Amino acid sequence: MSPMTAEDTRMAKDTDAAPISRRKFLVVVDETPECEVAIHFAARRARHTKGGLVLLAALEPGGFEHWLGVENLMKEEAREEAEKILHRHAARVNEVSGLMPELEIREGKKPEIVKAMIKEDPAISILVLAAGTGKEGPGPLVQMAASGPDAGFSIPVTLVPGTLTEDEIHDLA
């Protein structure tokens, strides 16, 4: 019997009854009220589909590059604040779904970070965003996702109304 090639191994994994890895939902975390709706919805969906959840905090460039000491201090403070926010949301995810989400903090522009994470982790298969409810509009990631596949993301995007109540989320997710 000849040894299996890489292609044979890949095909065998694709046809096995057990999934290669569980599907993960990705939520970009910030301090907006609609973010909490997206997290709650994604946590419930992950629980019901036996998936996982990734919470991402994006640290966008601050604009103080010419003041290195100020920039470093601002980055450190932003990272500490992002950690607090992620841990608070992770506790809520655990309370709602019993899951412990993966926590990510990355520096850069949100769209590029999200695209990079999707490319790096093939288990990330759904991006969950909640539309903003204020006069500013639905939010830049929602606008990007709605602008078509060339400008958007390479995975399905679930857009959740930012005004959903907990009961509505429980009914839908």
N, C-alpha and C positions, 0 to 999 in steps of 0.2 A: 504494500500500500504506500502511495507517495505522500510526502508531507503536505500539509495544508498551506496554501499560499495566503498572502495578506487579503487578497480578494475573496478567497474561500471563507476565511475567518469573518470578514465583514458581512458576507452574505448569510453565514450561519447565524450571526448575531441579529441580523435584520429579520430572520424568520423564526427565531426562538419565541416561545410563549411569554417569557419574562422580558419586560422592557429593559433596554440597556441602561437607562437612567430615568429617574422620574422627571416629569415635566415641571419646569419652574416658571412662576409668574414673577415679573419684574415690576417694581413700583419705585418711581423717583420721589424721594421724600423731601418735603420742605415744611414750612410752618403755616401753609394755607389751610383753611377749613376743608376744602375739597380733597386735599391730600389724605386726610383722615378717612374720608369716604372711599377713596381708591384703595387704601390699605385694608380697610375692613372688608370691602368686596373681594379683593384678591386673597385675603386670608381665608374667607369662607369658601371661595372657589377652590383654592389649593387643598383645603381640608376635604371637600366633597369629591375631588378628583384624585385624591391621594398624591398630590403634587407637593412641590416645595415653593418657597417664597424668598425672593431676594429684595432687600430694601437698600436703595442706593441714595447716598447723600453726595451731591455734586458741589465741589468747592470751585466756584468760578473765579477767574482772575480778578484781582482787586484794583489794578491800575496804579499801584504805588511802586512799580518796578525800579524807578530811579532812586527810591529811598529804601535800600536793601534791609536795613534794620527794622523799619516800619513794616515793610512787606512781610518779613519773617514773623514778626510779632502778630500781625493780622492773620497770617496763615495758621499759626499755632492756636490762636483764639478761635478761629473759624472751625478748625479740626475738633477742638474740645467741645464746642457748641454742637457740631454735627454728631459727635459721639453721644452726647446727652440726648439729642433728638432721636437718634436711631435706637438707643436703648429704651427710651420711653415708648416708641412705636413697637419695638420688639415685645415689650411686656404686654402691650395691648393685643398684638397678634396672638401671643400665647394665651391670653385670657379668652379671646374670641374663638380661637380654633384649636388650641392645644399644640400648635406648631411653634418651633423655634426657627425664625427666619435667618438666612445668611445676611450679614451686614457688610456693606461696602462703602468706603469713602474714597472718592477719586477727585483729582484736580483737573479742571478743564471746562470746556463748554458742554452743557448737558447733552445736546444732540450727538456730539462726537463720542462722549463717554458711553452713552446708551448703545450706540452702534458698535463700539469696541467691545463692550461686554457681551452683546449678542453674538458677535463674531468669535469671541474667546470661549464662550460656554454654550455649546449646542443644546444643552438642556433648557436654557432660557427660551421659551417658546411663545410666551404671550406677554406683551407689555400692557399694563393696566394704568390708564390715566383717567383722572376725573376732570371734567370741564369746569373751568372757573365760573363763578356766579356773579362776579363784579362787573363794573362797567369797563374794566380793562380787557375784557374778552375771555375766551376759553383758556388761554395760556399758550405759550410758544410751542411746547411739545405737541399739544393737541392740534394747533394750526399746522404744524409740520406734518403730523400723521395724516391730516385731512387733505394735504396738498398733492397727494398721489404717491405711487410707489417709487418714482425716481428721487423724490425729495424726502420721502418718509423712511420707514423702517422695513427690514427684511422679514419680519415676523408679524403675525396678526396683532392688532392693537384693539383692546377693549376700552371704549370710551364710556365712562360712567358719569351720569349727571351728578354734579357736585352737590345737588340739593336732596339726594336720597336720604331717607331716614333709616335708622337701624332696622326697623321692621321691614321696610321695602328691600333693604339689602338681604335680610334673611329670606324673604320670599323669592328673590331673584337668584341669589348665589347658592 
